[in-house]
């Protein structure tokens, strides 16, 4: 097992006990609702779903939701939560892009929150998102604004210390998306290595797959 996979597997059981995780997911869902307006006609892919804090909110408003993650432990937690709340429209799949797995299906909405900074080659993933979206389908992508590495500290799963929004808009356009917009969707107050607290901003960037 690689270090990154082990990190999230070990964190899965207590992930939802961290208030900022729950609050962030709620804020991002509100932003997605304002930008895209998820509805029952939409089939959804939630990429990097973790324990499903966003997944289950999407499932309450949309059609079928496929929740994808690399961590089996995270998926197991989500599956248990979905059973408790009778979310029969949620299914889970373990996908490891580093092992050569690929996304498939056809979706009206792809959502991915706080996952892109764990992806070594963002453009390749954005191109996969475009491939599985129906023409005109929406991408909702949330991540950290550029920061100096203080947010994660020494974390073996992180490839990017947030993103410059203009640069990311360019990657989305290159991958085949139009109508690209971004907004600040959440703030995270977090203690950093020197013991102080800092505020980090999380953006939501949306786009539509071009025909």
C-alpha positions as CSV (number, residue, x, y, z in Angstrom):
1,X,0.0,0.0,0.0
2,X,1.4,3.4,-1.0
3,X,1.7,6.2,1.6
4,X,-1.1,8.3,0.2
5,X,-3.6,5.5,0.1
6,X,-2.7,4.5,3.7
7,X,-3.1,8.1,4.9
8,X,-6.7,8.3,3.8
9,X,-7.6,4.8,4.9
10,X,-6.3,5.6,8.4
11,X,-8.2,8.9,8.5
12,X,-11.5,7.5,7.2
13,X,-13.1,6.4,10.5
14,X,-12.8,9.8,12.2
15,X,-12.9,12.1,9.2
16,X,-16.5,13.3,9.9
17,X,-15.6,14.1,13.5
18,X,-13.6,17.2,12.3
19,X,-16.1,20.1,12.2
20,X,-14.3,21.9,9.4
21,X,-14.7,19.0,7.1
22,X,-18.5,19.0,7.6
23,X,-18.8,22.8,7.4
24,X,-16.7,22.9,4.3
25,X,-18.8,20.3,2.5
26,X,-22.0,22.2,3.4
27,X,-20.6,25.5,2.1
28,X,-19.5,23.9,-1.1
29,X,-22.8,22.3,-1.7
30,X,-24.5,25.7,-1.2
31,X,-22.2,27.2,-3.8
32,X,-22.9,24.4,-6.3
33,X,-26.6,24.8,-5.7
34,X,-26.4,28.5,-6.5
35,X,-24.2,28.0,-9.6
36,X,-25.7,24.8,-11.1
37,X,-28.9,24.0,-9.3
38,X,-28.7,20.1,-9.1
39,X,-32.0,18.5,-9.8
40,X,-33.5,15.0,-10.1
41,X,-32.8,14.8,-13.9
42,X,-29.0,14.8,-13.3
43,X,-26.9,11.8,-12.9
44,X,-23.7,12.7,-11.0
45,X,-20.1,11.6,-10.6
46,X,-18.5,12.6,-7.3
47,X,-14.8,12.2,-7.8
48,X,-12.7,12.0,-4.7
49,X,-15.8,11.5,-2.6
50,X,-14.1,10.6,0.7
51,X,-16.7,9.7,3.3
52,X,-19.5,11.2,1.2
53,X,-20.1,14.5,3.0
54,X,-20.9,16.1,-0.4
55,X,-22.1,12.9,-2.0
56,X,-25.1,12.5,0.2
57,X,-26.1,16.1,-0.2
58,X,-26.0,15.7,-3.9
59,X,-28.0,12.5,-3.7
60,X,-30.8,14.2,-1.9
61,X,-31.3,16.4,-4.9
62,X,-30.3,14.5,-8.0
63,X,-30.7,11.2,-9.8
64,X,-28.1,8.4,-9.6
65,X,-24.8,9.4,-7.9
66,X,-21.6,7.4,-8.5
67,X,-19.1,8.1,-5.7
68,X,-15.5,7.4,-6.6
69,X,-12.4,7.4,-4.4
70,X,-9.0,5.7,-4.2
71,X,-9.5,4.9,-0.5
72,X,-11.5,1.7,0.1
73,X,-11.9,2.7,3.8
74,X,-13.4,6.0,2.9
75,X,-15.8,4.3,0.5
76,X,-16.8,1.8,3.2
77,X,-17.7,4.7,5.5
78,X,-19.8,6.3,2.8
79,X,-21.6,3.0,2.0
80,X,-22.6,2.6,5.7
81,X,-23.9,6.2,5.8
82,X,-25.9,5.7,2.6
83,X,-27.5,2.6,4.0
84,X,-28.5,4.4,7.3
85,X,-30.1,7.2,5.4
86,X,-31.6,5.0,2.7
87,X,-29.8,6.7,-0.1
88,X,-30.5,4.0,-2.7
89,X,-29.4,6.2,-5.6
90,X,-25.7,6.1,-4.4
91,X,-23.2,3.6,-5.6
92,X,-19.5,3.5,-4.9
93,X,-16.5,2.6,-7.0
94,X,-12.8,2.4,-6.0
95,X,-10.7,4.0,-8.8
96,X,-6.9,4.4,-8.7
97,X,-5.8,6.5,-11.6
98,X,-2.1,5.9,-10.8
99,X,-2.8,2.2,-11.3
100,X,-4.3,2.8,-14.8
101,X,-7.9,2.9,-13.9
102,X,-10.1,5.2,-15.9
103,X,-13.4,6.9,-15.4
104,X,-16.4,5.7,-17.5
105,X,-20.1,6.4,-17.7
106,X,-22.1,9.4,-18.9
107,X,-23.0,12.1,-16.4
108,X,-24.8,15.4,-16.3
109,X,-22.7,16.7,-13.4
110,X,-19.2,15.9,-12.3
111,X,-18.3,17.2,-8.8
112,X,-14.8,17.1,-7.2
113,X,-13.9,18.9,-4.0
114,X,-10.5,19.3,-2.4
115,X,-9.1,16.5,-4.6
116,X,-7.3,18.1,-7.5
117,X,-4.3,19.1,-5.3
118,X,-3.8,15.3,-4.8
119,X,-3.5,14.8,-8.6
120,X,-0.1,15.0,-10.2
121,X,-1.4,15.8,-13.7
122,X,-4.6,18.0,-13.4
123,X,-5.1,18.4,-17.1
124,X,-5.2,14.7,-17.7
125,X,-8.0,14.4,-15.1
126,X,-9.9,17.4,-16.5
127,X,-9.8,15.7,-19.9
128,X,-11.3,12.5,-18.3
129,X,-14.0,14.6,-16.7
130,X,-14.8,16.0,-20.2
131,X,-15.0,12.5,-21.6
132,X,-17.5,11.2,-19.1
133,X,-19.7,14.4,-19.2
134,X,-22.6,14.6,-21.6
135,X,-22.4,17.6,-24.0
136,X,-23.5,20.6,-22.0
137,X,-22.9,18.8,-18.7
138,X,-21.5,20.7,-15.7
139,X,-18.2,20.4,-13.9
140,X,-18.0,21.7,-10.3
141,X,-14.5,21.8,-9.1
142,X,-13.5,23.1,-5.6
143,X,-10.0,23.4,-4.2
144,X,-7.7,25.7,-2.3
145,X,-6.4,29.0,-3.7
146,X,-2.7,29.1,-4.0
147,X,-0.9,29.0,-0.7
148,X,2.6,28.4,0.6
149,X,2.2,24.8,1.7
150,X,1.1,25.6,5.2
151,X,-2.3,24.1,4.8
152,X,-1.1,20.5,4.5
153,X,2.4,20.7,5.9
154,X,4.3,17.5,5.3
155,X,1.7,15.4,3.5
156,X,2.8,12.8,1.0
157,X,-0.5,12.9,-0.9
158,X,-0.2,16.6,-1.9
159,X,1.2,17.6,-5.3
160,X,0.0,21.2,-5.5
161,X,-0.2,23.9,-2.8
162,X,-3.6,25.1,-4.1
163,X,-4.2,26.6,-7.5
164,X,-4.0,30.0,-9.3
165,X,-7.5,30.5,-10.6
166,X,-6.5,32.0,-13.9
167,X,-4.1,29.1,-14.6
168,X,-6.8,26.6,-13.7
169,X,-9.4,28.3,-15.9
170,X,-6.9,27.9,-18.7
171,X,-6.5,24.2,-18.1
172,X,-10.3,23.7,-18.0
173,X,-10.6,25.5,-21.4
174,X,-7.8,23.3,-22.8
175,X,-9.7,20.2,-21.6
176,X,-12.9,21.3,-23.5
177,X,-14.9,23.4,-21.1
178,X,-16.6,26.7,-21.6
179,X,-18.7,29.1,-19.6
180,X,-16.0,28.9,-16.9
181,X,-16.7,30.8,-13.7
182,X,-15.2,30.9,-10.3
183,X,-16.2,32.2,-6.9
184,X,-14.9,32.0,-3.3
185,X,-17.1,29.3,-1.7
186,X,-15.6,28.7,1.7
187,X,-13.0,29.7,4.2
188,X,-11.0,27.4,6.4
189,X,-9.4,28.5,9.7
190,X,-6.7,26.1,10.5
191,X,-3.7,25.9,12.9
192,X,-0.4,25.7,11.0
193,X,3.1,24.4,11.9
194,X,4.2,27.5,13.8
195,X,1.2,27.3,16.1
196,X,-0.7,30.2,14.7
197,X,-4.1,30.1,13.0
198,X,-4.5,31.0,9.3
199,X,-7.5,31.5,7.1
200,X,-7.4,29.7,3.7
201,X,-9.9,30.2,0.9
202,X,-11.6,27.6,-1.2
203,X,-12.9,28.4,-4.6
204,X,-15.6,26.8,-6.7
205,X,-14.9,26.7,-10.4
206,X,-17.7,25.7,-12.8
207,X,-17.8,25.0,-16.5
208,X,-19.8,23.2,-19.1
209,X,-18.5,20.6,-21.5
210,X,-18.5,22.0,-25.0
211,X,-20.4,20.0,-27.7
